[in-house]
Amino acid sequence: MGSYVVTGATGFVGGALTLQLLEHTDAPIHLVVRDGATEAEARCLAALRVAAESFGRDSDFIVRHRDRLHVAAGDLLSAEVAKRLPARGITDVWHCAASLEFEDRNRDKIFAVNVEGTRRLLDLSEKLGVARFNYMSTAYVAGAAVGKIAESAVADDVSPNNQYELSKVVAERVVAQRESMCTRIWRPSIVVGHSRTYAATSFTGLYGLIREACRFQRRVAKMFGPNFVMKQRRILADPAAQINLIPVDLLVRQAVSLSMRRSLDESIVHLTNGSAPTMRDFMAVMSSMTGIPEPEYVTSAAGFTAVERRFHKTMQFYAPHVEGSKFFAQDVAERHGSPIHFPMDQDYLRALIGWYLDHAGLANEVRTA
């Protein structure tokens, strides 16, 4: 029996993936965790306990599987990790660790983690004789493209929206060039909380959008007063654009299930939602729960007020996801009989957003409907 290596196990997707592997395999799992102020093993196990309880496992889940978890502390950019992993027997690597920063000023840091870290892990995997290397990328390597997005290599003329997307494009190419092992690129869309508990262990992505919108609302209220806050604002977005939200448990269930199919020979797989909500649906619920007026949707920023321009700048990381519709093909899952279609009606979105507002300490700061 082989074993797994997982990076990013203290994070949202990496943690959920580790739980899925514990539940559906009997193999040892080696968790590569960066050193930090808290001892790496204690920090990693604590994060997994939180994830297990948040995602509906019982309180003893990690205790029962503790003997299969082996923490290797170290940075992928250093040589120390190799010394802390077994020299043989590792068959599968899941590389989920990533920097989610996106601004130009952080380019060097982003590329060091997302590109050079991936390259180093590929090198290490080759030395260890790993059979399969799974790279967790993002569906948004599509950049500014709209319409149907295929499960294929990124086009040479792709137009990434930020340094995060660009780093993932470059990393995908690094992965695809390796021929010494089977490599597979997984492309999740916007990852949100568990499909039944609504819980998340990271407040990035969609949660960052909600948080920034609430913060902006508070700043405007302090500057101009409550009456000004209630004015409708224009935003540069397509109300019919899908916000492709994928619950974390459905994502990892799909990835692990497909990865175990001997018939799977495709190298790029979307982990997306074929029944995602629209921008209009999402904003209607968010507005009702936060007191932020529903926006007027426009196709040009010409004529924006100073406040509208500032809001657009604040939301620059999220704007490309809603300025045009992307429809992510699930051709691989269709061929294997398991495409993800998870409709999110207003009640579901209300529960998802409500969980975040409660657990992020924002519930008392917004006006609920």
N, C-alpha and C positions, 0 to 999 in steps of 0.2 A: 504494500500500500504506500502510495506517495504522500507527500505533504504539501501544504500551501504556504506561500508568503503573501501577506497583505500589508500594504502601506496605507497610512491614513486611517487606521482603526480607531483613533480618538475623534475622528470627524464624523460627519453626518452619514455620508454614503458608505465610507469605509467601515464604520461601526455596524451599520445595518447589514452590510455584506458579510462581515465576520459572523454575526448572529445567524445569518442564513446558512453559511457553511457549517457552523456548529450543529445546526438543526438537521441538515440534510446530507451530511457526510460523517464519516468516522475518523477522518484524517487529522493528524496534528496540524496546527496553524501557527506559523511564525509571524509575529507582528513587529514590523519595523517601526519604531517610535523614536522621535527626536528626543535627545536629552533636554532637560529643562530644569527649572527651579525645583520642581517636584520630581521625585524619583520616577523614572520612566515606567517601570512595571506597575507601581501603585497607581500612577496617573491613568495608564491605559486600562487597567482592570476596573478602576472607578468609573471611567467613561463608558465602558461596556456594560457595567451594572445599570447605569442610568439609562442607556439605550435599551437594554433588555426590558426593564420595567416600563419605559415610555412606550415601547412598541408591543406591549401586550404579553410578554413572557412573564412567567412567575418569578418571584423574588430570588429563588434558588437556582435560576437557570445558569448563571455564570459559575456558581459553586460546583454544580454537577459536571460542568465541562472544563473545569479549571485545569485538569491534567493534560488537556490537549492544547492549551494556550502557552506559547513560549515567546516572551518579549525580548527582542533584540534592540537594545538602545543604541542610537547613533544617527548621524546625518548621512543621507545618501551621497553627499558631496565629499564625505571622508572615507577613508579605507577601513574604518573600525567596524562597520556593519558586516562586512564579509567574514570577519573573525568570529562573529557572534551567531552565524548561521551554520547549519550542518553542511559539511562538504559534499554530501550526496543525499539523494532521496527526495529532493524538492522537485515536484513535477509541474506545479502551476504557480504563477505569480499573478497577483491582482494589484495593479498600481493605481491606487485611489488618491494618494496624497497630492495636493496641489496648492499653489498660491491663487487666491481668488481676487487679488488686487488687480486693478485694470488701468490705472492712470499712467500717463507717459513718464512722469517723473520716477516711477518705480519700475521702469522697464528692466533694468539690470537684475533687480531682485526677482522679478517675475520669471524672467528667462532662466535665471540660475536654478530656480526650483522646478519650473514646469518643463524646461527643455533639457538643461544639463543634468538635473536629477534623474530624468527619464533615461537619458543616455547612459548614465552611470549604472542604473539598475539593469538596463539591457546588457551592459558589459558583464555585470556580476552574474546575471542569469545565464549567460553563455558559459561562464567559467564553472557554474554549478550544474551544468547539463540540464537546465530546465526545459521541459517539453513544450509548455504553452505560456505565453506572456500576454496577459489581458490588460489593456490600457483603458482607463476610464477617462474619456475625453469630454466633449460637450457637443450637443446637436448644433450649437451656435457657431461652430467653425464655418457654417454657411455664410456668416458675415451679413452683408447687405442684400444677399439674394432673397427673392420672394417667390411664391408659388410652390410647386412640389419640389421638395428637397430629397434627393436620392441617397441611398446608402452606398456611396461610392467615394473614391478619393477626392479630396478637396481640389477644386479647379485651380489652375495656375493663376488665373486672373481674379481670384477671390478678393473681396474688399472687407477685411475685418473691421469691426467697429471700435476696437480698443486693443490694448496690449495683452489683455488676458486671452481674447479670442485668437490673436496672432500667435501667441505662445503655444496655444493648443494646436493650431494649424501646423506650426513647425515641428512640434513634438509628434504629431501623427505621422509626419513624413519620416522622422527619425525611426519611429517604430516600424513603419511599413518597409523600410529599406533593409531590415534585418532578415536574413534568410536562413540563419542557423537554427531557428526554432519556429514553431507556429505562433504567429502574432495575431491578436484580434483587438480591434478598436470598438469600444462601446460608447455610444453617444446619447447620454441622457439629456432631457430638456430641462425645464425648471423644476427642481426637486422640492417637494413640500412634505408636510407631515404625514404620518401614518394614516392609511385609508380608513381605519376604524377609530383609533384613539386621537387622531389629529396632531399627535405630538411630534415635535421636531427637536433635534439636539443641536441645531445650528440655526442662527437667525440671519442668514444671507439670502440672496436671491429675492424671491417674492416678499419675504419678510423685511428685507432691506428697503424695498419700494414702499411698503406700508409705513415703516419707521421714518423714512426720509420725508414722506408726505405729511405725516403728523408733526414732525419737527418743523417743517416749513410753515405749516399752519400756525403753530405756536409763535414762531418768529414774526409772522405777519400780524398776528393779533397784538403782540407787544408793540409793534411799530405803528400800526394804523387803527387799532381798536377792533372790537368784536363785530361791528356792523360791516366793516370792510372785508372781514374774513368770510362772510357769508355770500359774497358776490361770486357769481359763476365765473370760472376762468377758462380760457381757451388752452387746449393742449394739442400738440402735434402728434396725432395718433389716429389709427383707423379703428373705429368702434367695432368693426366686424373682424378685426384681426384676432386670431387665436392666441391666448396666453397659454402656452402648452405646459400645463402643470401635471407633474407625475408624482403620485405618492411614493415615498421612499421604499415602502415594503413591496409595492408592485414592481418597482424598478429592480430591486435586488433579486426578487423571486424570478423575474424574467431572465436576468443575466445568468444567474446560477443554473436555472433549469436549461436554458439553451446551451450553456457551456458544456453541460454533461451529455448532450446528444452527440452520439458518434457520427450522425449524419450531417452535423453542422460543419460546413466547409467554407462558409462566408467569412470574410475578414473584417467587415464593418457592419455594425448592427445598431439601429436606432432603439433607444429605450424611451419611448415617447407615448403620448396619449392621443389616440385617434378620436376621442370625444372630449377634447379640451374646451373650456369655456371661452367666450369672447371677451374682448376688452370692455365692451359695454356691460356685459353680465357682471364681470368682476367689479367694475367701478360702481355699479349700482349698489352692490352689497357693501363695498368698502365705504361708500359715502353714507349709507344709512347707519353704519356702525361707528363712524368717526366724526360725523358732522361736517365733513369736507363736501362742499356742494358738488354734484355731478358736473363734469366739465362739458364745455362745447368742443366738439372734435373738429379740427381744421387740418388742411393739407399743406399749409404754409405758415411759417413763423412771422411773415411780414405783418407789421402792425401790432405785434405783441407789445403789451405794456411792459414797463420795467419789472414789475412783479412777475408777469408771465415769463419774461426772458430769464429771470433768476430761477424760477421754478423749473423751466426747461433745462437749465444748466445743472441744477441739483439732481435731476433725474436722468442725466446723460447716460449712465450705465444701463438703465432699464429701457430707455426710449426706443432703441433699435428693435426690441422684441415686439413692439406694438405699432410701429410706423407702417408696417406692411405685413400681410399674412404669409406665414410659412406653414406649409403642410408637409410634415415629415413622413415620408413613406415608411411603412413597416413591412416591406416585401419579404425580409428574412423571416420575421415572425409569422407572416401569412403562409409562407411555404411550410413552416413547421407547426401550423395550426394554433398559434398562441399570440395573435396581435392583442395589444392592450387597448381596450375601450372602456374608459371609466368616466361616465358622465358626472358633471359637477353642477347640480342645480343650486338655486339660491340658498336653500337650507344647508346644503353641504358647505358652500363657500362661507356662509355665516358661521358655521361651527369651526371651520378651519381658521378663519380670521379671528374669531372670538378666542380660540385657544391661544393664539399668538398674543393678542392684546392683553389677556390675563397674565400670561407667563413672562411677558417682556416688561411688565409693570406699566403698561400704557392704558389699561382699562379705565383708570380713574382720571386720565388726562384728556379723554376724548368725550364728546357728547354722543351717547348712544341713542338710537331711535326709540 
